[in-house]
């Protein structure tokens, strides 16, 4: 009989590298009719705009001055001066192009760092059993669908008249295979497959299994209209003290957009994190919300966190968060059901540091 001290414990150092590795998406402007002449497309740039807005935010009602009608009128009547970054298509172009590469790596479920050999052996056996039973077909099908439907365009997909996504399998710098999708015809809430998405999914599954090397080039066209505003990623400015001087007055920039320097040019872009979040928005296995609402898929996160809603849909008290499922699987031999196994594997593919808290 094994001693209690010999019981398997979670490794204090446990890390996984992400297996879906996108580049930043560079943004370009051009004409919808010129989608086959990519060399004619011009890089999208960012410019500053200073505006004289109005006070529209909800005011605090606890201060004495807001109990004085005269002071309240003065507070809401003063102008709201803002300096922001903005990105728009030139007025002689009607289409936004986003272009990035996605590298799919093998070794899913194999830790990049683990300081407990027994735990690593148990984990690798569980992953091997999962692959033998289910393979990566279900996860790959969902990843492929999110590439084909253009979810990674985020707000640039909303309201577009047409969206086309071209996905190229690159081999030694050349296009070995290309798929073209009408993105708006594909759902953002389901994962129905057709012949093209099935072919793409098979390549992704093979790469996750380590059976092939896979680099995909993704080119998306969003037909939004001449001169329309488009939406690169917005930077999170931690140091709010950053200011600029205009007419002798210090002004803080309210919004800073993301750019990537290519040569001597700064090109508007979408963050790798935002692309990755869209591609892994495949979790439909989380518990149904108490209000009965149907949210559709959410991004694979250990606690099912959706920051835009301020909610985590995989609460530890429900024992459906990643750590509860993994610990029960590894330490208690309680194998999750098929759907939760998919979730655990998708989280390992996402990557992260999952060791025991110190």
C-alpha positions in Angstrom: 0.0 0.0 0.0 1.4 3.4 -1.0 2.2 5.9 1.7 0.1 9.1 1.7 3.3 11.1 1.0 3.7 9.0 -2.2 0.4 10.2 -3.6 0.8 12.0 -7.0 0.9 15.8 -6.6 0.6 18.6 -9.1 3.9 19.9 -10.4 4.9 23.2 -8.9 6.5 24.1 -12.2 4.2 23.3 -15.2 4.2 25.3 -18.4 3.0 24.7 -21.9 3.9 26.6 -25.1 1.1 27.7 -27.3 0.6 25.6 -30.4 -1.4 28.1 -32.5 1.1 30.9 -33.0 -0.2 33.8 -35.1 1.8 36.9 -36.2 0.4 40.4 -36.0 -2.1 41.1 -38.8 -1.0 44.0 -40.9 -3.7 46.2 -42.4 -3.9 47.5 -46.0 -6.4 49.5 -48.1 -7.5 48.9 -51.7 -10.4 48.2 -54.0 -12.6 45.1 -53.7 -12.1 44.6 -57.5 -8.3 44.4 -57.0 -8.2 41.5 -54.6 -5.9 39.5 -57.0 -3.4 42.4 -57.3 -2.0 42.5 -53.7 1.0 44.5 -54.7 -1.3 47.5 -55.5 -2.6 47.7 -51.9 -1.3 50.5 -49.7 -0.4 50.2 -46.1 -2.9 51.6 -43.7 -1.6 54.3 -41.4 -2.7 55.9 -38.2 -3.3 59.6 -37.8 -4.2 61.8 -34.8 -7.5 63.7 -34.5 -8.4 66.3 -31.9 -12.1 66.8 -31.3 -14.2 69.1 -29.1 -16.7 66.7 -27.6 -19.4 67.0 -25.0 -19.6 65.6 -21.4 -21.7 62.4 -21.8 -20.5 60.2 -18.9 -22.5 59.6 -15.8 -21.7 62.1 -13.1 -21.1 61.4 -9.5 -23.9 62.7 -7.3 -22.1 62.6 -3.9 -20.1 65.8 -4.1 -21.5 69.1 -2.8 -21.0 70.9 -6.1 -23.4 68.6 -7.9 -26.1 69.5 -5.4 -25.7 73.1 -6.6 -27.6 73.4 -10.0 -25.3 76.2 -11.1 -22.2 74.2 -10.5 -23.8 71.1 -12.1 -24.7 73.2 -15.2 -21.1 74.4 -15.4 -19.7 70.8 -15.1 -21.8 69.5 -18.0 -21.6 72.5 -20.3 -17.8 72.7 -20.5 -16.3 71.1 -23.6 -14.7 67.6 -23.5 -11.4 68.0 -25.5 -9.9 64.8 -26.8 -7.0 63.7 -28.9 -7.3 60.2 -30.3 -5.8 58.0 -32.9 -8.0 57.1 -35.9 -7.6 54.8 -38.9 -9.7 55.2 -42.0 -9.6 53.9 -45.6 -8.4 56.5 -48.1 -11.4 57.9 -50.0 -10.4 56.2 -53.2 -10.5 52.7 -51.6 -13.4 50.7 -50.3 -11.8 47.5 -48.8 -9.7 46.7 -45.8 -7.2 43.8 -46.1 -5.8 42.0 -43.0 -2.8 39.7 -43.6 -1.0 37.5 -41.1 0.5 34.1 -40.8 -0.4 31.2 -38.4 2.1 28.6 -37.4 0.6 25.3 -36.0 2.9 23.3 -33.9 3.0 19.7 -32.8 3.5 18.3 -29.3 0.1 19.4 -28.0 -0.2 18.5 -24.3 3.5 18.0 -23.8 4.8 20.5 -21.1 7.7 22.7 -22.0 8.7 22.7 -18.3 7.7 20.3 -15.5 9.6 19.5 -12.3 7.7 16.3 -11.4 8.6 13.3 -13.5 5.7 11.2 -12.2 3.2 13.9 -12.9 4.6 14.4 -16.4 4.4 10.7 -17.2 0.7 10.6 -16.0 -0.1 13.7 -18.1 1.5 12.4 -21.2 -0.4 9.1 -20.9 -3.7 10.9 -20.5 -2.9 13.0 -23.6 -1.9 9.9 -25.5 -5.2 8.2 -24.5 -7.1 11.3 -25.6 -5.4 11.4 -29.0 -5.9 7.7 -29.6 -9.6 8.0 -28.7 -10.6 11.4 -30.2 -7.7 12.7 -32.2 -7.5 16.5 -32.8 -10.3 16.4 -35.4 -12.9 18.2 -33.3 -10.6 21.0 -32.1 -9.1 21.4 -35.6 -12.5 21.7 -37.2 -13.4 24.5 -34.9 -10.1 26.3 -35.3 -10.5 26.0 -39.1 -14.1 27.4 -39.0 -12.9 30.5 -37.0 -10.3 31.2 -39.7 -12.8 30.7 -42.5 -15.5 32.9 -41.0 -13.2 35.9 -40.4 -13.9 36.1 -36.7 -10.4 37.5 -36.2 -11.5 40.7 -38.0 -13.6 41.6 -34.9 -15.3 44.9 -35.5 -14.0 45.1 -39.0 -16.4 42.2 -39.9 -19.4 43.9 -38.5 -21.5 45.8 -41.1 -19.2 44.8 -44.0 -21.0 44.2 -47.3 -18.7 41.4 -48.3 -15.9 39.5 -46.5 -13.6 37.1 -48.2 -11.0 35.0 -46.5 -8.1 33.3 -48.4 -6.0 30.8 -46.5 -2.8 29.5 -48.1 -0.7 26.6 -47.0 2.9 27.6 -47.4 5.7 25.2 -48.1 9.3 26.4 -48.6 8.0 30.0 -49.2 5.5 28.9 -51.9 1.8 28.5 -52.0 1.1 24.7 -51.9 -2.7 24.9 -51.4 -5.2 27.8 -51.2 -8.8 27.9 -49.9 -11.2 30.8 -50.5 -14.2 31.4 -48.2 -17.2 33.6 -48.2 -16.9 34.5 -44.5 -20.3 36.1 -44.0 -22.0 32.8 -45.1 -20.3 31.0 -42.2 -21.8 31.2 -38.7 -20.1 32.8 -35.7 -22.2 30.6 -33.4 -21.8 27.1 -34.9 -19.1 25.0 -36.5 -20.7 23.3 -39.5 -18.1 22.0 -42.0 -18.0 21.9 -45.7 -15.4 20.3 -48.0 -12.9 23.2 -47.8 -13.1 23.7 -44.0 -12.7 19.9 -43.6 -9.6 19.9 -45.7 -8.1 22.8 -43.8 -9.1 21.2 -40.5 -7.3 18.0 -41.5 -4.1 19.9 -42.1 -4.4 21.6 -38.7 -5.1 18.2 -37.0 -2.1 16.6 -38.6 0.1 19.5 -37.5 -1.1 19.4 -33.9 -0.4 15.6 -33.9 3.1 16.3 -35.1 2.6 14.6 -38.4 3.4 17.6 -40.6 4.9 21.1 -40.6 2.2 23.8 -41.1 2.4 27.5 -41.8 -0.8 29.2 -43.0 -1.0 32.6 -44.6 -4.4 34.2 -43.9 -5.6 37.1 -46.1 -9.0 38.6 -45.3 -10.8 41.3 -47.3 -13.6 43.3 -45.7 -15.7 45.5 -48.1 -16.8 48.4 -45.9 -17.0 51.4 -48.2 -14.9 54.3 -49.4 -13.2 56.3 -46.7 -14.8 54.3 -43.8 -13.2 54.0 -40.4 -11.5 50.7 -39.7 -10.3 49.3 -36.4 -6.8 48.2 -35.6 -6.0 47.0 -32.1 -6.1 49.6 -29.4 -3.1 49.9 -27.1 -3.4 49.6 -23.3 -1.6 52.6 -21.9 -0.5 51.7 -18.4 1.3 55.1 -17.7 -1.6 57.6 -17.9 0.9 60.4 -17.3 1.9 60.5 -21.0 0.9 63.8 -22.5 1.6 65.9 -25.5 1.7 69.7 -25.9 -0.8 71.5 -28.1 -0.8 75.3 -28.1 1.1 75.3 -24.9 -1.3 73.0 -23.1 -0.6 69.4 -22.1 -3.2 67.0 -23.6 -3.5 63.3 -22.9 -4.2 61.1 -25.8 -7.5 59.2 -25.1 -6.9 56.4 -27.6 -3.7 55.0 -29.0 -3.9 52.5 -31.9 -1.4 49.7 -32.6 1.2 49.9 -35.3 4.1 47.7 -36.5 7.1 49.3 -38.1 8.0 47.7 -41.5 11.0 49.3 -42.9 10.5 53.0 -42.4 6.7 52.8 -42.3 4.4 52.3 -39.4 1.5 50.1 -40.5 -1.7 49.7 -38.5 -2.1 46.2 -37.2 -4.1 43.8 -35.0 -2.4 42.2 -32.0 -1.4 38.6 -32.0 -3.4 38.2 -28.7 -6.6 39.4 -30.3 -6.1 37.0 -33.3 -5.4 34.1 -31.0 -8.4 34.9 -28.9 -10.6 34.8 -32.0 -9.2 31.5 -33.3 -9.7 29.7 -30.0 -13.2 31.0 -29.5 -14.5 27.4 -29.6 -15.7 26.7 -26.1 -19.3 25.7 -26.2 -18.9 23.2 -23.4 -19.2 25.5 -20.5 -22.2 25.4 -18.2 -25.3 27.2 -19.4 -25.8 30.6 -17.7 -28.4 30.7 -15.0 -30.6 33.1 -16.9 -30.8 30.6 -19.8 -29.2 32.9 -22.3 -27.3 31.3 -25.3 -24.0 33.1 -25.6 -22.5 30.9 -28.3 -18.8 30.0 -28.2 -16.4 31.7 -25.9 -12.6 31.8 -26.0 -10.8 28.9 -24.3 -9.6 30.2 -21.0 -8.9 28.3 -17.7 -11.9 30.0 -16.0 -14.0 30.7 -19.0 -13.4 34.4 -18.5 -15.0 36.9 -20.9 -13.5 40.3 -19.9 -16.0 42.3 -22.1 -18.8 40.9 -20.0 -16.9 40.9 -16.7 -17.9 37.2 -16.2 -16.2 33.9 -15.8 -18.4 31.0 -17.1 -16.3 28.2 -15.6 -16.4 28.8 -11.9 -14.2 26.6 -9.6 -17.2 26.0 -7.3 -18.9 24.2 -10.3 -15.7 22.1 -10.7 -15.7 22.8 -14.5 -12.7 25.2 -14.6 -9.5 23.9 -16.1 -7.7 23.3 -12.9 -10.5 21.3 -11.3 -10.9 19.1 -14.4 -7.1 18.6 -14.8 -6.6 17.8 -11.1 -9.4 15.3 -11.0 -8.1 13.7 -14.2 -4.5 13.5 -13.1 -4.7 13.1 -9.3 -8.0 11.3 -8.8 -8.3 9.3 -12.0 -11.7 10.9 -12.6 -11.7 11.1 -16.4 -13.8 14.1 -17.6 -16.6 13.5 -20.2 -15.7 13.9 -23.8 -16.6 17.6 -24.1 -14.6 18.6 -21.0 -11.6 16.5 -22.3 -11.8 18.7 -25.5 -11.7 21.8 -23.3 -8.7 20.6 -21.3 -6.8 19.8 -24.5 -7.7 23.1 -26.0 -6.4 24.9 -22.9 -3.1 23.0 -23.2 -2.9 24.0 -26.9 -3.6 27.6 -25.7 -0.6 27.4 -23.5 0.3 28.9 -20.2 1.8 28.4 -16.7 -0.4 26.0 -14.7 1.8 24.9 -11.8 0.7 24.5 -8.2 0.3 27.9 -6.6 3.1 28.7 -4.1 
